[in-house]
Amino acid sequence: MTINLQLENANEDFIKAIKSMAKVAQVKVKINQTQPKHPSKELLKAIDEVRRGEVLECKDIKEFKKAMEQ
């Protein structure tokens, strides 16, 4: 049987404890550590523009194209 378990904010001590319990139970453990992704500068800039109200609202693509031509 295979079980996937996702843990957030697990520190090294917790990981060691999981590995120790797995060893006692003769269970294979595979740990993939990932770092949280940070938003790009472009995304942060776009969010800032939305918050300041610097956005163009269009009801459809035709309206958007017309606004872009002006």
N, C-alpha and C positions, 0 to 999 in steps of 0.2 A: 504494500500500500504506500502511496506517495501523498504527502500533505504539504501544501504550500502555505507558509505562515509569514505574514508581513508585519514587521514591528517597526514603529517609528520612535525616534529618540532613544534608541537602545545604546547604552554606554558599553565600554569594553568589559566591565565587570559582569554585566548581564550576559553578554555574548559568551564569556568564559563559563558562566554558570550553565547556560544552555548546552554548550559543548560537553561539559562534565556530565550532565544528566544524560545526554545522548550516549556518551561512552559507557556509562553504567548500564543503560538499557540496550546496549549493542545496536544502536541506531545510527545510520549514516546521516551526517548533517552537512548541508551545503549552504554557505552564507555568501550572499552577494550584497556588498555594501554600495549604496549609491548616495551621492551628495545631492542636496536639493538644488534645483536649477534656479538661477537668478534671471529675472526678466532682462531683456536686452535694453540698451539705451534708447533705441528707437521706440520700443513698446512703452517705456516709461515716459518718453516725450509725448507719444500719442495719448496716453492716459491723462497727462497734464493738460493737453489741449482740450480734451473732452471736459475735464473739470472746469476749465476756464470758459467753456462755451464756444470755443473756436472750432466749431464743426459745421459741416454743410449737411442739412437734412433734406433728403429728396424722397418723394413717394415711389419713384420707380427709376429704372435705368435711363429712360428717355429724358426725364427731368434732370438727372445727373449729367448726362452728356451735354444738354443745353447749357447748364450752369458752367461746365468746364470750357465751353466754347467762348464764353463771355469774358 
